[in-house]
Amino acid sequence: MGSGTASRSPARRAAAPTLGVLTLAIMNVTAVVSLRGLPAEAEYGLTSIFYYTFAAVFFLIPVALVAAELATGWPEKGGVFRWVGEAFGPRWGFLAIFLVWVESTIWFPTVLTYGAVSLAFVGPNQTWDKALSSNKFYTICIVLALYWAATLVTMRGLKASSTISKWGGLIGTIIPAGLLIVLGGTYLAQGRPLQIQLGWDKVIPDFSQFGNLVLAASIFLFYAGMEMNAIHVKDAKNPNRTYPLAILMASLATVVVFVLGTLAISIIIPKTQINLTQSLLVSYRDFFKAFGAPWLSSVVAVALFLGVLGSVTVWVSGPSAALGAVGRAGYLPPFFQRLNKHGAPSHILLVQGMLVTFLALMFVILPSVQAAYQILSQLTSTLYLIMYVMMFAAAIYLRYSEPHTPRAYRVPGGAAGMWVIGGAGLIGALIAFVLSFIPPSQIKVGSPLTYVLILIAGNVLFVALPLVLYARRKASWRTAAGAKDFAPFNWEKPGALGHPGAPSLDEEAEEAPPPYDHPMHARRTPDGHAPDDGRHPYGDH
């Protein structure tokens, strides 16, 4: 999962576009690449090449291109809430932004489990390290300690969280990724014994084994987060040429990192011994042991631990800030609109913390840490994929409902191009969503029926909750300050006919101020579109 960046300074906002192809490509690679899920795909060996490429073509590239058009056409605060709400009304926009927040909340125990394993492998005894990392109570303690530490940092405001996330990403993701690839390549070049079968015939998957596709569906979410950086297309020189080229470079680089990193694990750990939560650390240890420097594995374990802390800090602050901004526009009760003195959405963060604490207890209830890890990962995937389905559908719809809204970047090929690229992403997300409900044959998840029921119940609950909340919203939730801080939709502007998916202004006449009473209108360009205000699509966080 990727991360966004803070909004630009006033001086930077006034400057001419300066981002080149290489800079944009690096930003997108940094936002997307994570090593946490590589062991899940290492079970497929060379077949992972096919899955990574398929997911890049049908998900990574469509997400990046479609999000770029949406971000430049509707750059105001709100991100996916703005995009989906512009197309289908605020009810569905609120569902989309809520799903981003809740899937990141559910994601925390899984990524922090990876952090707990990294910390366990700092010790010198591999047998003891493996036993500790599999201990449920150790995992719960570390998960909660790390999460609440990241929350306390987020409560201190943007500066504290951005510093930790920046250095955590460099030390805990970029450097270890490069190191893993170098170690694997060196090991292979020296002709050492391999735990993987080589040959071009091993690249194409066995489609007769339907269960093999289940874990492969999770690859789609390896590429999630590219929409966060789409806002930066406005800073590109000649975006219609520069951005697609940068996306192509970033996509190729991301696929190469994932493929080579996954194969590095495959060549040194037997398929039958691959563990979702431990195998990345075991791979480093085995490589360093083979090269006569086993002590370096502890250094890498510390680096990966710091990377987790940096990543979690970003995701604690980002979606919470976005949901809080939408909530202050009248979509959440006053309790959830509260900001502390540092501008952090304190009450949302506290509620999120209680939910994460509850989910962490699943590690005690379920048969194994690995089973809980897989179920929570799949629930994260399905909720995020629902949001992506809505995003792709909104992009296609807006090509027809608002064809004249200026976009600094457009998906090439006109309406047909949007149908091909947006449609590929939509179909790919739907396929991955369906496959996510099938219990993987490679992992013991307890009762398959229980596995499926937990996923279904989780999806129903977290989709129904925001819809119920939206239906029960009150006019008093919308404060003057919140409304003026949040730009209206285009269909709310004076003279617009409104939107069939939203209440008319007459039905909400008691609300103050009216939806169109916003200073952004005074700053609209002659074509009626809001100027670039330099805000991040998910709010200033």
Phi, psi and omega in degrees: 000136182267184182222155177268184179234165181288160179292160186278160179285162179303319180296321181292325181296328184277347185284159177287158178305134186230350186281126178267182183299311185295318180298314179297321180297315180297319179300319182286324176297315180298324182290330190258320191292131173214143182268351190303322187267002184302319180301327180298325181269343179297337178298337182272351180060227182295337179298335179301333178301316179298313183295317179297318181293317179301313181293327178293317182289319186262002179217302186301306181294314176301318179301313184296314183288316181293318180295327178296318177295316180295320183292327180272338176278327181224076188276357183294163182305139177134334177057235185295333173300315180296313186293310181290320179296324178297325182275313192240003179101160187294334179302313183281331173296320178294321176300317182297313182289327177295320179296323176299317181291314186287326178291326176291326177296315180290331181291332185304312180301326181289313181290327179286335172297318175301321176294321178296320177296318178302316180294322180297328184274010174288333182291165184275345185258110186295321180298315179294321180298315179298318180296318180295317183293339179268354182284123185296319184288325173299314182299314180299314182299314181291317179303311182291321179297315180294316183297312183291332174295316178296324179294317178297322176296316180297324178298339181277354176107180188296318187299315181294315183289323181292324179296314180295318182293322181296308182287327176297320179295319180291309185285324189261352180232302188294309181294311178299326179296312178298319181296318180299319180293317179296317179298315179296317179296319179295317179300316180292318182295331180279359177070029179285163182297135184253148177258018184226145177270128182262156180142143182296333180291346180274352183282320182280126183289160175274098185287349177287339177265090186299327181297338180292342182278346188293303179296331180297330180298332180292344178299328180304320182280350170300327186266004182292149176109350181298332180294338180297323183270000183298335181300335184283356176298335179292340181266002184276146172284125181050067189301328182294339175256316186292314186295312178301322179294319178295321179295320178298314179297315181296320180295316179297316180296319180296315179298318180298315179298314181294315182295309183293323177295318179295316180293329177298320177291320183296326186281345184245343179243125177302145183305321184289346182255003181289130180238132186300326186261344187247334195295331178297314180292321178297323179299311178302315183298316181293321177297310182296324177295320179295330181263008173080022179222060184299335182296338181292339179296328178292325178295316179295322179300318177296318180297316179296324177298316178295326177296320177297315180299318179294316181295316181295322179300318178298314186280343171290319186276316188300293181299328178294317177297320180295313179296322178296319179296317177294319180300321181289347174276004174113014185254356178228151177300156182306327181304320183274357181268353186296136173245143175275185185293344178266003180082012180271143178285081192299317184289323175297319180297321180292318177296318177300319180297320178294323178292318177298319179299317178297315181295326179298331180291346176298336180293338177276323186283319186282162188302325182206163176301320182296321179294314178298319178302314182292317182295314180294322178298317180291323177295320174303315182297312184296319180293318179293322180294326174300316178300317181294323176301316179294322181294315179295317179298321180296318181298317178295316182297318184291338175298334181258322183282329179225063184294336185263359176295124183298137174230124178295334176226138175235141172303126186295156176097010179065209181297322179297319179297320178294321179295321181291308185285311178295323178293322177298316178295319180296313180293318179299317179295321179293319178297314180297323179298313181295315182296334183294343182271357181266123181300131180290136182287340185278347188234136177282111182245021183077217179290125178302323179296317177298319178303309182293319181296322178297317180295315180297314180298319179297318179293316179298315182299310188279347170273321182290323185303309179292329179293320176294317180298319178295318182295332184259011181295156182238153179299329182292344179290338185268106181269158179299317181296317180294320181293320182286340178275354187234114183297143180285164172290159179299326182282358175263356183291157178305131180092347179286156184273001182085190184228135181296341180268005182227154176298148176289164179296329179295324181289338180241031185296336182285349181285146179223133356281168177299158183302331185267001179275080187218136182298342179299331181296325181290342184254012181290148176285167182305333179276004176090006183259148181290139177287166178292119178254008174075013184274147174290144186299335179257021176098167180279103182221000000 
